Amino acid sequence: MLAVFFVIGGTMNLLASDATQTDYARWGYPTWFPYLTGTLEWAAAILLVFRATRLVGAALAGSVMIAAAGTLILNGEYTHSIAPIAVLILVAAYAITHAKHGR
């Protein structure tokens, strides 16, 4: 399920609508940054699917969510930061569960 979330988020960033580009510009990022973010989200999704790479995928997914939450908090968009923080918690729980059970 987490992989699907990152596929959807990654696709939205890779398509980079005008609204997405406007958001990234407002946050001070260059025009290519949504494409980098989308690529990282897709990579995380793929890594989360395979047993051998799940923890690496969780680490990448968590890093993307930390960056997203940090960006939103630093820009005063506190309520918007709730979603990436919630996903970060889910990613951490997923990683802990899979690390403990070796899955």
N, CA, C and O atoms as CSV, one atom per row, in Angstrom:
chain,resi,resn,atom,element,x,y,z
A,1,MET,N,N,0.817,-1.194,0.000
A,1,MET,CA,C,0.000,0.000,0.000
A,1,MET,C,C,0.865,1.263,0.000
A,1,MET,O,O,0.550,2.232,-0.692
A,2,LEU,N,N,1.952,1.254,0.774
A,2,LEU,CA,C,2.852,2.408,0.775
A,2,LEU,C,C,3.441,2.640,-0.607
A,2,LEU,O,O,3.599,3.781,-1.039
A,3,ALA,N,N,3.764,1.559,-1.294
A,3,ALA,CA,C,4.333,1.698,-2.637
A,3,ALA,C,C,3.362,2.434,-3.552
A,3,ALA,O,O,3.777,3.277,-4.347
A,4,VAL,N,N,2.083,2.125,-3.447
A,4,VAL,CA,C,1.069,2.788,-4.280
A,4,VAL,C,C,1.031,4.284,-3.975
A,4,VAL,O,O,0.934,5.099,-4.892
A,5,PHE,N,N,1.107,4.648,-2.708
A,5,PHE,CA,C,1.132,6.059,-2.332
A,5,PHE,C,C,2.290,6.777,-3.024
A,5,PHE,O,O,2.116,7.871,-3.562
A,6,PHE,N,N,3.472,6.158,-3.008
A,6,PHE,CA,C,4.641,6.806,-3.603
A,6,PHE,C,C,4.582,6.815,-5.127
A,6,PHE,O,O,5.131,7.721,-5.754
A,7,VAL,N,N,3.932,5.834,-5.734
A,7,VAL,CA,C,3.720,5.860,-7.188
A,7,VAL,C,C,2.810,7.034,-7.553
A,7,VAL,O,O,3.086,7.770,-8.500
A,8,ILE,N,N,1.733,7.202,-6.799
A,8,ILE,CA,C,0.800,8.301,-7.081
A,8,ILE,C,C,1.477,9.654,-6.863
A,8,ILE,O,O,1.407,10.535,-7.720
A,9,GLY,N,N,2.129,9.814,-5.718
A,9,GLY,CA,C,2.826,11.073,-5.438
A,9,GLY,C,C,3.929,11.351,-6.441
A,9,GLY,O,O,4.097,12.481,-6.900
A,10,GLY,N,N,4.683,10.309,-6.779
A,10,GLY,CA,C,5.757,10.467,-7.754
A,10,GLY,C,C,5.233,10.859,-9.116
A,10,GLY,O,O,5.817,11.707,-9.791
A,11,THR,N,N,4.136,10.246,-9.525
A,11,THR,CA,C,3.536,10.574,-10.820
A,11,THR,C,C,3.058,12.017,-10.840
A,11,THR,O,O,3.249,12.721,-11.831
A,12,MET,N,N,2.438,12.462,-9.755
A,12,MET,CA,C,1.982,13.854,-9.690
A,12,MET,C,C,3.157,14.821,-9.809
A,12,MET,O,O,3.049,15.853,-10.472
A,13,ASN,N,N,4.273,14.492,-9.173
A,13,ASN,CA,C,5.448,15.356,-9.276
A,13,ASN,C,C,6.072,15.290,-10.660
A,13,ASN,O,O,6.518,16.311,-11.185
A,14,LEU,N,N,6.112,14.110,-11.258
A,14,LEU,CA,C,6.687,13.984,-12.596
A,14,LEU,C,C,5.843,14.701,-13.643
A,14,LEU,O,O,6.383,15.231,-14.615
A,15,LEU,N,N,4.530,14.724,-13.458
A,15,LEU,CA,C,3.662,15.455,-14.385
A,15,LEU,C,C,3.756,16.959,-14.157
A,15,LEU,O,O,3.507,17.745,-15.071
A,16,ALA,N,N,4.112,17.358,-12.950
A,16,ALA,CA,C,4.385,18.755,-12.575
A,16,ALA,C,C,3.405,19.748,-13.197
A,16,ALA,O,O,3.756,20.510,-14.098
A,17,SER,N,N,2.185,19.722,-12.702
A,17,SER,CA,C,1.174,20.684,-13.157
A,17,SER,C,C,1.636,22.106,-12.836
A,17,SER,O,O,2.616,22.309,-12.119
A,18,ASP,N,N,0.915,23.076,-13.379
A,18,ASP,CA,C,1.242,24.474,-13.078
A,18,ASP,C,C,1.182,24.738,-11.572
A,18,ASP,O,O,2.013,25.467,-11.030
A,19,ALA,N,N,0.196,24.142,-10.905
A,19,ALA,CA,C,0.070,24.330,-9.450
A,19,ALA,C,C,1.281,23.746,-8.725
A,19,ALA,O,O,1.797,24.348,-7.783
A,20,THR,N,N,1.731,22.576,-9.167
A,20,THR,CA,C,2.915,21.952,-8.562
A,20,THR,C,C,4.137,22.825,-8.780
A,20,THR,O,O,4.905,23.062,-7.847
A,21,GLN,N,N,4.325,23.302,-9.993
A,21,GLN,CA,C,5.469,24.175,-10.295
A,21,GLN,C,C,5.411,25.454,-9.457
A,21,GLN,O,O,6.436,25.928,-8.967
A,22,THR,N,N,4.214,26.004,-9.296
A,22,THR,CA,C,4.046,27.216,-8.490
A,22,THR,C,C,4.418,26.955,-7.032
A,22,THR,O,O,5.094,27.768,-6.401
A,23,ASP,N,N,3.973,25.818,-6.506
A,23,ASP,CA,C,4.320,25.465,-5.123
A,23,ASP,C,C,5.829,25.353,-4.951
A,23,ASP,O,O,6.394,25.941,-4.028
A,24,TYR,N,N,6.479,24.612,-5.823
A,24,TYR,CA,C,7.926,24.428,-5.703
A,24,TYR,C,C,8.666,25.759,-5.827
A,24,TYR,O,O,9.641,25.993,-5.112
A,25,ALA,N,N,8.214,26.629,-6.725
A,25,ALA,CA,C,8.842,27.949,-6.872
A,25,ALA,C,C,8.650,28.768,-5.594
A,25,ALA,O,O,9.573,29.447,-5.144
A,26,ARG,N,N,7.452,28.704,-5.014
A,26,ARG,CA,C,7.172,29.440,-3.775
A,26,ARG,C,C,8.076,28.967,-2.643
A,26,ARG,O,O,8.466,29.756,-1.783
A,27,TRP,N,N,8.406,27.684,-2.645
A,27,TRP,CA,C,9.268,27.124,-1.612
A,27,TRP,C,C,10.749,27.370,-1.900
A,27,TRP,O,O,11.605,27.027,-1.084
A,28,GLY,N,N,11.053,27.960,-3.051
A,28,GLY,CA,C,12.428,28.305,-3.385
A,28,GLY,C,C,13.202,27.241,-4.142
A,28,GLY,O,O,14.427,27.316,-4.233
A,29,TYR,N,N,12.507,26.254,-4.685
A,29,TYR,CA,C,13.183,25.180,-5.414
A,29,TYR,C,C,13.254,25.494,-6.902
A,29,TYR,O,O,12.398,26.208,-7.424
A,30,PRO,N,N,14.268,24.968,-7.594
A,30,PRO,CA,C,14.375,25.180,-9.042
A,30,PRO,C,C,13.285,24.412,-9.797
A,30,PRO,O,O,12.635,23.528,-9.240
A,31,THR,N,N,13.097,24.763,-11.066
A,31,THR,CA,C,12.014,24.177,-11.864
A,31,THR,C,C,12.148,22.669,-12.045
A,31,THR,O,O,11.147,21.991,-12.280
A,32,TRP,N,N,13.351,22.135,-11.943
A,32,TRP,CA,C,13.553,20.695,-12.142
A,32,TRP,C,C,13.297,19.885,-10.872
A,32,TRP,O,O,13.286,18.656,-10.925
A,33,PHE,N,N,13.095,20.536,-9.755
A,33,PHE,CA,C,12.998,19.817,-8.484
A,33,PHE,C,C,11.797,18.872,-8.376
A,33,PHE,O,O,11.933,17.803,-7.781
A,34,PRO,N,N,10.622,19.223,-8.928
A,34,PRO,CA,C,9.520,18.245,-8.864
A,34,PRO,C,C,9.868,16.935,-9.579
A,34,PRO,O,O,9.419,15.864,-9.170
A,35,TYR,N,N,10.663,17.022,-10.639
A,35,TYR,CA,C,11.046,15.816,-11.384
A,35,TYR,C,C,12.002,14.950,-10.564
A,35,TYR,O,O,11.912,13.723,-10.587
A,36,LEU,N,N,12.906,15.590,-9.848
A,36,LEU,CA,C,13.791,14.850,-8.949
A,36,LEU,C,C,12.969,14.182,-7.846
A,36,LEU,O,O,13.161,13.005,-7.541
A,37,THR,N,N,12.061,14.940,-7.260
A,37,THR,CA,C,11.214,14.399,-6.194
A,37,THR,C,C,10.387,13.224,-6.701
A,37,THR,O,O,10.302,12.188,-6.041
A,38,GLY,N,N,9.783,13.385,-7.865
A,38,GLY,CA,C,8.985,12.308,-8.444
A,38,GLY,C,C,9.799,11.063,-8.725
A,38,GLY,O,O,9.336,9.944,-8.501
A,39,THR,N,N,11.009,11.258,-9.215
A,39,THR,CA,C,11.895,10.124,-9.487
A,39,THR,C,C,12.260,9.402,-8.194
A,39,THR,O,O,12.269,8.172,-8.151
A,40,LEU,N,N,12.560,10.155,-7.150
A,40,LEU,CA,C,12.878,9.548,-5.853
A,40,LEU,C,C,11.674,8.801,-5.280
A,40,LEU,O,O,11.825,7.734,-4.684
A,41,GLU,N,N,10.486,9.361,-5.460
A,41,GLU,CA,C,9.277,8.687,-4.965
A,41,GLU,C,C,9.027,7.386,-5.724
A,41,GLU,O,O,8.666,6.376,-5.119
A,42,TRP,N,N,9.215,7.403,-7.034
A,42,TRP,CA,C,9.065,6.176,-7.825
A,42,TRP,C,C,10.112,5.146,-7.420
A,42,TRP,O,O,9.807,3.960,-7.298
A,43,ALA,N,N,11.347,5.600,-7.213
A,43,ALA,CA,C,12.407,4.674,-6.786
A,43,ALA,C,C,12.052,4.049,-5.441
A,43,ALA,O,O,12.225,2.845,-5.249
A,44,ALA,N,N,11.560,4.856,-4.518
A,44,ALA,CA,C,11.152,4.334,-3.208
A,44,ALA,C,C,10.045,3.296,-3.372
A,44,ALA,O,O,10.076,2.244,-2.734
A,45,ALA,N,N,9.076,3.593,-4.222
A,45,ALA,CA,C,7.965,2.662,-4.449
A,45,ALA,C,C,8.467,1.320,-4.964
A,45,ALA,O,O,8.049,0.267,-4.483
A,46,ILE,N,N,9.351,1.361,-5.928
A,46,ILE,CA,C,9.887,0.119,-6.502
A,46,ILE,C,C,10.678,-0.655,-5.452
A,46,ILE,O,O,10.534,-1.872,-5.334
A,47,LEU,N,N,11.506,0.046,-4.696
A,47,LEU,CA,C,12.309,-0.615,-3.664
A,47,LEU,C,C,11.439,-1.215,-2.559
A,47,LEU,O,O,11.798,-2.244,-1.986
A,48,LEU,N,N,10.319,-0.595,-2.257
A,48,LEU,CA,C,9.423,-1.106,-1.214
A,48,LEU,C,C,8.754,-2.427,-1.605
A,48,LEU,O,O,8.335,-3.194,-0.738
A,49,VAL,N,N,8.657,-2.684,-2.892
A,49,VAL,CA,C,7.951,-3.879,-3.373
A,49,VAL,C,C,8.745,-5.163,-3.144
A,49,VAL,O,O,8.167,-6.215,-2.869
A,50,PHE,N,N,10.055,-5.077,-3.256
A,50,PHE,CA,C,10.886,-6.280,-3.212
A,50,PHE,C,C,11.473,-6.502,-1.821
A,50,PHE,O,O,12.002,-5.579,-1.201
A,51,ARG,N,N,11.369,-7.729,-1.348
A,51,ARG,CA,C,11.824,-8.085,0.003
A,51,ARG,C,C,13.272,-7.651,0.256
A,51,ARG,O,O,13.579,-7.096,1.311
A,52,ALA,N,N,14.142,-7.900,-0.693
A,52,ALA,CA,C,15.570,-7.618,-0.494
A,52,ALA,C,C,15.869,-6.124,-0.382
A,52,ALA,O,O,16.909,-5.742,0.156
A,53,THR,N,N,14.968,-5.277,-0.883
A,53,THR,CA,C,15.241,-3.835,-0.896
A,53,THR,C,C,14.235,-3.022,-0.077
A,53,THR,O,O,14.243,-1.792,-0.131
A,54,ARG,N,N,13.384,-3.691,0.666
A,54,ARG,CA,C,12.327,-2.982,1.409
A,54,ARG,C,C,12.866,-1.955,2.397
A,54,ARG,O,O,12.338,-0.847,2.490
A,55,LEU,N,N,13.901,-2.312,3.125
A,55,LEU,CA,C,14.423,-1.361,4.119
A,55,LEU,C,C,15.086,-0.163,3.451
A,55,LEU,O,O,14.989,0.959,3.948
A,56,VAL,N,N,15.756,-0.396,2.332
A,56,VAL,CA,C,16.343,0.718,1.578
A,56,VAL,C,C,15.220,1.606,1.043
A,56,VAL,O,O,15.307,2.833,1.094
A,57,GLY,N,N,14.166,0.971,0.531
A,57,GLY,CA,C,13.011,1.724,0.048
A,57,GLY,C,C,12.364,2.539,1.150
A,57,GLY,O,O,11.972,3.686,0.936
A,58,ALA,N,N,12.254,1.946,2.328
A,58,ALA,CA,C,11.676,2.664,3.466
A,58,ALA,C,C,12.560,3.843,3.864
A,58,ALA,O,O,12.055,4.912,4.206
A,59,ALA,N,N,13.869,3.653,3.821
A,59,ALA,CA,C,14.788,4.751,4.150
A,59,ALA,C,C,14.648,5.894,3.144
A,59,ALA,O,O,14.617,7.064,3.524
A,60,LEU,N,N,14.564,5.548,1.870
A,60,LEU,CA,C,14.401,6.575,0.841
A,60,LEU,C,C,13.045,7.262,0.983
A,60,LEU,O,O,12.956,8.489,0.922
A,61,ALA,N,N,12.000,6.475,1.170
A,61,ALA,CA,C,10.658,7.041,1.336
A,61,ALA,C,C,10.608,7.965,2.554
A,61,ALA,O,O,10.040,9.056,2.492
A,62,GLY,N,N,11.198,7.525,3.646
A,62,GLY,CA,C,11.240,8.353,4.847
A,62,GLY,C,C,12.002,9.647,4.629
A,62,GLY,O,O,11.598,10.704,5.115
A,63,SER,N,N,13.096,9.563,3.902
A,63,SER,CA,C,13.884,10.768,3.608
A,63,SER,C,C,13.084,11.773,2.789
A,63,SER,O,O,13.135,12.976,3.048
A,64,VAL,N,N,12.350,11.280,1.811
A,64,VAL,CA,C,11.513,12.163,0.992
A,64,VAL,C,C,10.438,12.818,1.861
A,64,VAL,O,O,10.151,14.005,1.704
A,65,MET,N,N,9.849,12.054,2.767
A,65,MET,CA,C,8.804,12.609,3.634
A,65,MET,C,C,9.372,13.612,4.639
A,65,MET,O,O,8.716,14.603,4.959
A,66,ILE,N,N,10.583,13.363,5.137
A,66,ILE,CA,C,11.235,14.333,6.030
A,66,ILE,C,C,11.468,15.641,5.281
A,66,ILE,O,O,11.219,16.723,5.815
A,67,ALA,N,N,11.945,15.537,4.044
A,67,ALA,CA,C,12.182,16.736,3.233
A,67,ALA,C,C,10.872,17.475,2.959
A,67,ALA,O,O,10.820,18.703,3.027
A,68,ALA,N,N,9.819,16.725,2.650
A,68,ALA,CA,C,8.520,17.355,2.374
A,68,ALA,C,C,7.983,18.061,3.615
A,68,ALA,O,O,7.559,19.214,3.546
A,69,ALA,N,N,8.004,17.368,4.741
A,69,ALA,CA,C,7.509,17.966,5.983
A,69,ALA,C,C,8.350,19.178,6.367
A,69,ALA,O,O,7.812,20.212,6.763
A,70,GLY,N,N,9.657,19.052,6.251
A,70,GLY,CA,C,10.542,20.167,6.578
A,70,GLY,C,C,10.280,21.382,5.711
A,70,GLY,O,O,10.239,22.509,6.203
A,71,THR,N,N,10.103,21.150,4.420
A,71,THR,CA,C,9.804,22.248,3.497
A,71,THR,C,C,8.522,22.957,3.905
A,71,THR,O,O,8.472,24.186,3.962
A,72,LEU,N,N,7.503,22.187,4.184
A,72,LEU,CA,C,6.212,22.780,4.548
A,72,LEU,C,C,6.286,23.525,5.879
A,72,LEU,O,O,5.738,24.619,6.008
A,73,ILE,N,N,6.951,22.946,6.854
A,73,ILE,CA,C,7.077,23.598,8.163
A,73,ILE,C,C,7.886,24.888,8.049
A,73,ILE,O,O,7.503,25.917,8.605
A,74,LEU,N,N,8.995,24.830,7.332
A,74,LEU,CA,C,9.835,26.024,7.173
A,74,LEU,C,C,9.126,27.142,6.420
A,74,LEU,O,O,9.483,28.312,6.553
A,75,ASN,N,N,8.122,26.777,5.631
A,75,ASN,CA,C,7.359,27.770,4.882
A,75,ASN,C,C,6.029,28.110,5.550
A,75,ASN,O,O,5.161,28.731,4.936
A,76,GLY,N,N,5.876,27.701,6.806
A,76,GLY,CA,C,4.697,28.062,7.572
A,76,GLY,C,C,3.420,27.347,7.174
A,76,GLY,O,O,2.330,27.766,7.561
A,77,GLU,N,N,3.540,26.274,6.404
A,77,GLU,CA,C,2.361,25.515,5.959
A,77,GLU,C,C,2.160,24.314,6.885
A,77,GLU,O,O,2.232,23.157,6.473
A,78,TYR,N,N,1.907,24.638,8.140
A,78,TYR,CA,C,1.873,23.623,9.194
A,78,TYR,C,C,0.805,22.555,8.970
A,78,TYR,O,O,1.077,21.367,9.144
A,79,THR,N,N,-0.394,22.958,8.589
A,79,THR,CA,C,-1.448,21.955,8.398
A,79,THR,C,C,-1.143,21.037,7.219
A,79,THR,O,O,-1.514,19.863,7.238
A,80,HIS,N,N,-0.476,21.555,6.201
A,80,HIS,CA,C,-0.103,20.711,5.057
A,80,HIS,C,C,1.005,19.729,5.420
A,80,HIS,O,O,1.186,18.720,4.739
A,81,SER,N,N,1.744,20.016,6.482
A,81,SER,CA,C,2.836,19.117,6.874
A,81,SER,C,C,2.331,17.861,7.584
A,81,SER,O,O,3.091,16.914,7.783
A,82,ILE,N,N,1.067,17.848,7.961
A,82,ILE,CA,C,0.517,16.686,8.670
A,82,ILE,C,C,0.582,15.429,7.810
A,82,ILE,O,O,0.934,14.360,8.309
A,83,ALA,N,N,0.249,15.539,6.530
A,83,ALA,CA,C,0.244,14.361,5.648
A,83,ALA,C,C,1.624,13.717,5.526
A,83,ALA,O,O,1.738,12.510,5.742
A,84,PRO,N,N,2.687,14.472,5.186
A,84,PRO,CA,C,3.987,13.802,5.102
A,84,PRO,C,C,4.484,13.267,6.444
A,84,PRO,O,O,5.196,12.264,6.480
A,85,ILE,N,N,4.120,13.918,7.539
A,85,ILE,CA,C,4.504,13.405,8.857
A,85,ILE,C,C,3.785,12.084,9.134
A,85,ILE,O,O,4.387,11.143,9.652
A,86,ALA,N,N,2.505,12.016,8.789
A,86,ALA,CA,C,1.745,10.774,8.973
A,86,ALA,C,C,2.327,9.649,8.127
A,86,ALA,O,O,2.454,8.517,8.595
A,87,VAL,N,N,2.679,9.959,6.885
A,87,VAL,CA,C,3.277,8.938,6.014
A,87,VAL,C,C,4.637,8.523,6.557
A,87,VAL,O,O,4.986,7.344,6.502
A,88,LEU,N,N,5.403,9.464,7.077
A,88,LEU,CA,C,6.696,9.140,7.685
A,88,LEU,C,C,6.517,8.155,8.837
A,88,LEU,O,O,7.296,7.211,8.973
A,89,ILE,N,N,5.512,8.364,9.653
A,89,ILE,CA,C,5.239,7.440,10.763
A,89,ILE,C,C,4.891,6.054,10.225
A,89,ILE,O,O,5.359,5.046,10.754
A,90,LEU,N,N,4.075,6.001,9.180
A,90,LEU,CA,C,3.728,4.710,8.566
A,90,LEU,C,C,4.955,4.019,7.981
A,90,LEU,O,O,5.123,2.808,8.127
A,91,VAL,N,N,5.808,4.792,7.320
A,91,VAL,CA,C,7.037,4.232,6.743
A,91,VAL,C,C,7.932,3.684,7.851
A,91,VAL,O,O,8.494,2.597,7.715
A,92,ALA,N,N,8.066,4.425,8.941
A,92,ALA,CA,C,8.894,3.963,10.066
A,92,ALA,C,C,8.330,2.682,10.664
A,92,ALA,O,O,9.079,1.749,10.956
A,93,ALA,N,N,7.021,2.630,10.847
A,93,ALA,CA,C,6.388,1.418,11.385
A,93,ALA,C,C,6.594,0.240,10.443
A,93,ALA,O,O,6.874,-0.875,10.882
A,94,TYR,N,N,6.455,0.491,9.159
A,94,TYR,CA,C,6.674,-0.540,8.136
A,94,TYR,C,C,8.106,-1.069,8.219
A,94,TYR,O,O,8.331,-2.279,8.216
A,95,ALA,N,N,9.068,-0.153,8.293
A,95,ALA,CA,C,10.481,-0.547,8.349
A,95,ALA,C,C,10.779,-1.348,9.617
A,95,ALA,O,O,11.474,-2.362,9.563
A,96,ILE,N,N,10.264,-0.901,10.735
A,96,ILE,CA,C,10.501,-1.609,12.003
A,96,ILE,C,C,9.899,-3.006,11.954
A,96,ILE,O,O,10.539,-3.977,12.357
A,97,THR,N,N,8.683,-3.105,11.466
A,97,THR,CA,C,8.009,-4.403,11.364
A,97,THR,C,C,8.787,-5.361,10.474
A,97,THR,O,O,8.994,-6.521,10.829
A,98,HIS,N,N,9.217,-4.872,9.320
A,98,HIS,CA,C,9.935,-5.740,8.386
A,98,HIS,C,C,11.347,-6.058,8.867
A,98,HIS,O,O,11.868,-7.135,8.578
A,99,ALA,N,N,11.964,-5.148,9.589
A,99,ALA,CA,C,13.303,-5.422,10.125
A,99,ALA,C,C,13.233,-6.480,11.220
A,99,ALA,O,O,14.098,-7.353,11.297
A,100,LYS,N,N,12.212,-6.407,12.063
A,100,LYS,CA,C,12.071,-7.367,13.162
A,100,LYS,C,C,11.725,-8.767,12.674
A,100,LYS,O,O,12.175,-9.761,13.243
A,101,HIS,N,N,10.928,-8.836,11.625
A,101,HIS,CA,C,10.463,-10.131,11.144
A,101,HIS,C,C,11.246,-10.634,9.938
A,101,HIS,O,O,10.953,-11.705,9.407
A,102,GLY,N,N,12.228,-9.873,9.513
A,102,GLY,CA,C,13.071,-10.303,8.398
A,102,GLY,C,C,12.322,-10.504,7.099
A,102,GLY,O,O,12.699,-11.333,6.272
A,103,ARG,N,N,11.261,-9.743,6.928
A,103,ARG,CA,C,10.472,-9.878,5.696
A,103,ARG,C,C,10.854,-8.860,4.690
A,103,ARG,O,O,10.289,-8.831,3.596
